[in-house]
C-alpha cells in the first residue's frame, strides 16, 4: 500500500466520521422539526418533519430536513423504538445509509461522496469497525479487515490496470506479507520481518519461471533459487557484498553441477555428476585454468 493509498483511506475515514456525526446530530434535531403548513397545491404537503406511526401509535418512520445544515434524513424504527435504518444526505455531497442492530448499535454504514468514492463499514457488536470496503473513480476497489482492537490487519484490492494485491499487517501496523498478481500474468509473494524489511520473495513469471530470494536483515539478497520450464533448477548463494559465491544446478539431461567462487567471483572449484553416474571434481586457478581434476565412475 503506497502513501497515496494511505492518504486516500485516511480521507475516507474522516468523511465516514463526519457522516456519523451528522447522523447523531440529526437524531437530536428531529425533535425540533415542525410542521410548516398545509398543502400549497392539491395532493401536496410541505413539512420539515414527517412521522408515520403504526397501529399502536408508535413512531416507525421519521423524515425531516435541517435548514441550517442543508441535511435530509429518513429514519426507520422498530416496534421497540430502536433506530434500525437511517438514510441521510448533507450539503457537502455526502449520502449514507446506516443499519443498526436490535440494541440500536450501528453495524453497517454505507457512504458515497461528491468525488465519486463509495465506502462501506461493518462494525461488530462492541462498536469496533471490522471491515471497510471502498471503490474509487479511477477503477480501484479495496477491502480492509480490522482486528477486535480496531487495528488494520488485512488490505486487499484491485486497480484498473488489472493488478490484484493483498497486504497483511501485524498488531503494530507493520506490513508482514504482501501478495500480488499482475496483468502480464506475473504473481509475487513477499514476507517481511518486524522491521518491515523484505526477507523472502517468491515470484512466478509469464514464462513460467519460478524464482525465490532470501534476504538478510539488511535487505541484501543472500540465496536465490529458480526453476524453468525446460527442467533446469538452480540455487545461488550470495555473500553480504552481493557477490555470487556458490551455484548449484540440475539440468534437463539429469546432469548435476556445483561451482564455488572466490571473493573476486572467479570460479575456483567445480563438481559434476553425469547421467551415466560419473562424478568429477576440478580445481581452477584465478585465470580459470584447471589445475587438478579427478573423475570417478
N, C-alpha and C positions, 0 to 999 in steps of 0.2 A: 504494500500500500504506500503510494508516494505522498509527498507533502500536500499536493493539491487535493488529493482524495481525502486526506485527513481534515483539511480546512473545510472542504465541502460538507463532510459529515458533521463537523462542529457547527456549521451554519444551520444545517438541518435540525440539529439538536436544539439550537436556540429558537428556531421557528416553532418546533414542537412545544417547547416550554412556553412560548408566547401564546399558542393556541390553548394550552392547558390553563394558563392564567385567564385568558379570555373566557373560557368555559366556566371557570369558577366565578368570575365577576358577573357573568350573565345569569348564573343561577341565583345570585342575590338580587340582581337588577330586576328579575322577573316580578318580584314583589311590588315594585314601584310602577309597573306599567299600567296605564289607564286607558279606558275606552275613549276614543277621540270623538265619535259622534255617530249619527245614523248614516244610512246609505246615501251616497251622493247621486247614484243612478239606480234604477230598478235592477235588482239582483246583485248589487254591490254593497259591501260593508267595510268601512275603513276603521281599523283599530290598531293600537300599538301592542296590545296583548289580547290573545285569544285562548280561552281554556275550554277543553272538551272533557266532560265528566262521564262516568259510567252510570249504570242504573242505580248504584248506591250513592251517587253524588261525589265520588272520589275523582280527583283530577287525574287524568290519564294522558292527555296531550296538552302541552302548553307551548304556544308560539308567540314570539314577540320581537320587537326591534328596540334598539337603543339609539336615539337620535344623536347623542353626544359622541359615541364611538363609531357609529355607522354600522354596527354589527347586527346580525339577524340570527335567531336561534329557534329551533324547534326541539322540545324535549318530550320523550315518551316515558311514562312512569308505570310501574307495575301496580297490582292490586294492593300492595303494602306501602305504596307511596315512595318506593325507591326508584331513583333515576336509573333507567336501563339503557336508553339510547338518546343521544343528543347530537343534533346537526347544527353547525354554526358557520357563518362567514363573517369576515371583517373587512374594513375599508382598505386594508393593505393587500388584498388579493388572496388571503388565506381562506381555505374552505376545509372543514373537517367534520368527521363523524366519530363520536365516542360511544363505546359499548361498555356497560358496567355489569358486574355480576349481581346476584340477588342481595348481596350485602351493601351494594352501592359502590363497590370498589372498581375503579377504572381498570379494564382488562385489555381493550383493543382501542387504538386511536389511529384513524386514517386521515391523512392531510395532503392537500395539493396547494401549491403556491403560484404566484404570478410568473415565476421563472419557468414553469412547466415541469417542476420536480414533484414527484409523488412519494409520500413516506407512509409506512405503516409500522405501528408499535404494538407488541404483545407484552403484557405486564402480568406477572404472577400474582397469586392471592395476597402477597405481602406488599404489593405496590412497586416491585422492582422490575424495571424493564429487562426482558429476557431475549426478545427477538426484535430486530429492526430491519425493515425492507425499504428499498428506495429504487426508483427509476429516474433517469435524467434525460433532458432533451437531446444530449449528444449520443444517446443509444446505450449508455451504461446502465447496468442493473446490479444491485448489491443486496446481500443479506448478511446481517451481523447477529451473532449469538452471544449473549452475556451470561455470566455465571450468577448464582444466587446473591452475590455481593454487588451485582451491577457492573462488574468489570468485563470489558470486551474480551472474548476469548477466541471466537472464530469469525472470520470475514470471508465471504465468498462472492464472486462477481463475474460478470461478462461485460465486454465492451463491443462497440460496433465493428471493430476490426476482426472480430471472431475469436479473440483471446478469452479464455476462462481461467480463473485463478482462485486460490484459497490461501488464507493466512491463519495460522494457529498461534495464539499468544499465551504465555504463561500468566499466573496471577499477578506478576509485576508489570504486565503490559509489554514484555519483550517478545518479539517475533521468534518462534522456535521452529516452525515448519511452514514452508511455502510450497505450493504446487502451481503448475500452470500448463495449459495446452494452448497451442498457437495455430494460426491459420495455415502455416506451412506443414502442419502435422507433427511438429516437434512437441515433446512432452518433457517436463522437468520437475524434479523434487529437490528441495534444499532443506537440510537440517542445520539449525544454528544453536550455539551454546547460550548460556545465560548472559553473556556479554554481547549478544547479538552478532557474533562472528560466525560466518558460514563455515561449517566443518565438513559436511558431506553433501555432495551434489550428484544426482542421478539424472541422466538425460538419454532419451531416445530420439534419433534424428529422422527426418523424412526418408532417408536412405536405409532405415532400419539398422543403423549403427547404434549400439548401446555403450554409454560411457559413464564411469563413476569417477569422482575425485574426492580425496580425503585431504583436509587441510589441518594445519596445526593451529594453536591458539592465536598465532599472529596472522592467520589467514593465508599462509603460504601453502601451496599445493605440495603434498608430500607423496601421495600414492594415486596413481591413475590406472584404471582398468578399461578395457574396451573389447567388444565383440563385434564382428562384422558379418554380413550375410554369407560370405564365401567360406565361413568356418574358422577364420583367424580369430584368436583370442590372445590378449596380451596384458601384462601388468608392468607398470613403470614405477620405480622408486626414485624419489627426488629429494635432494638434501635441502637444508634450510636456505641455501643461497639460490635455489631454483635450478640446480644442475642435476641432470639425469645421471644416476649412479648405477642402477641395476635395471635390466629389462628382461622379461621372460615372456615366451610366447609358445603357443601351439598352432601349427599350420594345418591347412586343409589336407595336406598329404600325410598327416599324422606325425610329422616331424615336430620335435620339441627342442627349444633352444633357450639359452640364457646368456647374458652378457653383463660384465661388470666394468664400470668406467671409473677413471681416476678424477681428481678434482678439476682437471682441465677437459673433462668429458672425452678423454681418449680411451678407446676400448682396450682393456688390458687382459681380460680373461673371458673365455667363452666355453660353453658346454653345450653339446648337442646329442640328441638321441634320434636315430633314424627309424623309419617304419620297419626296417629289417632287423632291428634290435641292436645295432651298433651304437656305441657311446664314444664321444670324442671330447677330450679336454685340450684346450690350447691356451698358451700364454703369448701375449703380444707386447712388443716394446712401444715406446711413445710415438714411434713412426708407423705404427700399425703393422709391423712385420712380425710374423710368427717366430718366436724364439724356441718354443717347445710345444709339442703336441703328442698325444697318445690316443690310440683308438683300441677299444676292446670289443670283442664280439659278445 
